[in-house]
Amino acid sequence: MGKIVKSRLIAVHKDKVLVLKKIGSPLRYTLPGGVKKRKETESETLIREVGEEIKLKLKEEHFDFYLSHIRKGKFETVIKNYYLVALEPKPIKVKEKHKFEEALWLEWKEALPFMDKMDRMAVRSYYKSLGRKVKKEKSNGNKIPPRLAM
């Protein structure tokens, strides 16, 4: 059984996420990133792949590990490592024009239906966790949430 390790960048600004629009139809978006080479670390993969796909230079101190998603199939296991960075939503040029039409800053809910399942899960997880953090900050820490009160 083979193993494929990928690194993906979740670049965010408020409710927007950076996506790459794939060439062709149907409409499909992906997150920047790609497949790990043998002697690379996952973060080195991210830096290299993002630099090859779009005009964005990353350094390890720019991003943080967010989550990993593992999909086991009959013949191979795919591990996607997601990294998070907050950026200003400036226009970003695509380098790999044979793969991608353009890099876009879209509202995350608008992009989700056109992403693959793993990328969709990672982006949704990030934005849903933001909602939980805001609710926790607003609530009084001494109160028992209603669903736990007996």
N, C-alpha and C positions, 0 to 999 in steps of 0.2 A: 504494500500500500504506500502510495506516495504522499508527500506533504508539501503543500504550497503555503508560503507565508507572505502576506501582503501587508503593507502599511498604507493607511489612508489618513488624510488631513480633513478635519472638520474645522474650517475657518469660519468664524462667526462675527457678526456685528449686530447687536440688539436682536431683532427677529429675522435677520437675514443670514443666509448660509452661502458660501461660495461653491458653485457647481460648474462642472464642465459639460457643455452640451455636445453629445456625441453626433457624429456625422451620420446622415441617413434617416430613414424613418422605420419604425415609429419614433416619436420623440422620446429620448432617453437622456437622463442626467447621471453623472457619476461624480464622486469626490476625487480630488487629486491624489495621486499615489500609485503604487504598483508593487511588483513582485520582488522579493528579497533575493539577492545574489548570495552565493555560498559564504563568503567571508565577511559579509556585512552584518551590522547590527540592524535591528528593526528601525531605529531612528536614523541611521545612515541611509537606509533604503528610502525612507520618507524624504529626506533632504535631496537625495539624488533624483528620485522620481518626480518630485514636485518641480525641481529645477529643469528637468528634461521636458516636462509637459507644458509648463507655463513660466512666465517671467516673474518668478517670486523666489528670492533667495532666503532660505530658512537657516537658522542655526539652532542647535539643541536647546539653548536657553530661551528660544522664542515659543516653544510649544511644550505641552504636558501630555503624558500618557492619559488616555481617557478610559478605554475599555478594549477587551478582546472578544471576538466572536468566533466560535469554532463550529464548523459544519463538517460532519463526518459523512462521507459517501462510501459506496461499495469499493471504489478504486482509489480514492484519494481523500485526504483531509485538507480543508482550506481554513487557515487561521488568518483572520483580518484583525490587525491592531489599529485602533483609532487614536489619533492624537488631536488635541484641541489647541487652537490659537485664536485670539481675538485680534482682528485687523480692522483698519479703516476700509470701508467699501469702495476703494478706488478701482478704476478699470485695470484689468490685468490681461496682458496679451497671451495668446496661445502660441506655443512653439511647435507642437505636434499637430499641424494643420491637417494631416492625413487621418487623424483620429477624432479631432474635436473642432467644432465650428467656432465656439467662443467660450470664454469664461464669464459667468454671470453671477451677480449677487441677487438671489431671489428670496422672497419670504419663505421660510422653511416649510410651511404647510403647502405652499404652491409647488414646491419641488418634489415633495415626498412621493406622489403617485407615479413619478417618472424615474424613480431610482430603483436599484436592485434591492432585494429584501434585506440584506445585511446592512447596507448603507442607510436604508430607510429606518431600520431599527436603531442604529447608532444616533442618527440625527434626532429622531423622535425622543429617544431616551434623554439626550442632553436637554432639549427644550422642555420636556415634561418635568425634569428634575429642577429646572429653574422655577417653575410654578410652585413646587413643593417648598423650596427654600424661601420664597417670598411669603407663603402662608405661615411657615414656622416663625419667621421674623416678626410677623404681625401678631401672632397669638401670644397669650400670656403663658409662659413656661410652667406656671403652677397649676393651670387648669387641666383637668382630665378631658381628653377629646370625647365628645358625645357618644361615639361608637363604643368606647371602652367603659363608660359610666354604667354602674349596675345598681 
